[in-house]
Amino acid sequence: MKTTKHTPQPWRENSQGDSEYIFSEVYGAIAIIPHGGVHRDEHKANAKLIASAPDLLVALQLIVCGCEDENGFTSLAEIQAIAENAIKRAIE
């Protein structure tokens, strides 16, 4: 798989005041989504989707790259679990 240039995972989301924050536990802030109290649920869902982007990318890369990651062969069941976890993070 190609090496990416974005902030390494994991990314997390957190609500504070009138904003949603997407951050890396190691590197700090990635994005801030201010909502001013309007459409808070939608902004929170957007933050979760953004925070799950690295996990979704990994799942797609494994599918496209013939099921092989940096550690070698990855089974279809493992790829499915990675994808399911990424989707769960994005929509729950």
C-alpha positions in Angstrom: 0.0 0.0 0.0 1.1 3.6 -0.7 2.2 5.6 2.3 -0.2 8.5 3.0 0.7 12.1 3.9 -2.2 12.7 6.2 -2.0 12.7 10.0 -1.6 9.1 11.2 -4.6 7.4 12.8 -6.3 7.0 15.1 -8.5 10.1 14.7 -11.2 10.9 17.3 -14.1 13.3 17.6 -15.2 15.2 20.6 -17.9 17.8 21.3 -16.9 20.9 23.3 -19.2 23.8 23.6 -20.6 24.9 20.2 -18.1 22.9 18.2 -17.1 19.4 17.2 -13.4 18.6 17.2 -11.5 16.0 15.2 -8.1 15.3 16.6 -5.2 12.8 16.7 -4.3 11.6 20.1 -0.6 12.0 19.2 -0.6 15.1 16.9 -3.5 17.2 18.2 -6.2 19.1 16.3 -7.1 18.1 12.7 -10.4 20.0 12.2 -13.0 22.0 14.1 -16.6 22.1 13.0 -18.4 25.1 14.7 -22.2 24.7 14.8 -23.3 27.5 17.2 -25.9 25.1 18.6 -27.7 24.8 15.3 -27.9 21.4 13.6 -25.7 19.9 16.3 -26.7 16.3 15.5 -25.8 16.7 11.9 -22.4 18.3 12.8 -21.7 15.6 15.2 -22.4 13.0 12.5 -20.1 14.9 10.1 -17.3 14.9 12.7 -17.7 11.1 13.2 -17.5 10.5 9.5 -14.4 12.7 9.2 -12.7 11.0 12.2 -13.4 7.5 10.6 -11.8 8.5 7.3 -8.4 6.9 7.9 -10.0 3.6 8.9 -12.2 3.7 5.8 -9.1 4.4 3.7 -7.3 1.4 5.1 -10.2 -0.9 4.3 -10.4 0.4 0.8 -6.7 0.1 0.2 -6.7 -3.5 1.4 -9.5 -4.3 -1.1 -7.8 -2.5 -4.0 -4.3 -3.7 -3.2 -5.2 -7.4 -3.4 -5.7 -8.0 0.3 -2.1 -7.4 1.3 -1.1 -4.9 4.0 2.4 -4.0 5.4 2.3 -7.2 7.4 1.5 -9.4 4.4 -1.7 -11.2 3.4 -4.9 -10.2 5.1 -7.9 -12.5 4.9 -11.2 -11.5 3.5 -12.7 -11.9 7.0 -10.1 -9.5 8.5 -10.8 -7.0 5.7 -14.5 -7.3 6.3 -14.0 -6.7 10.1 -11.8 -3.6 9.4 -14.5 -2.2 7.0 -17.4 -3.0 9.4 -15.6 -1.3 12.3 -14.8 1.8 10.1 -18.4 2.0 9.0 -19.6 1.6 12.5 -17.4 4.5 13.7 -18.7 6.6 10.8 -22.4 6.2 11.4 -22.9 5.5 15.1 
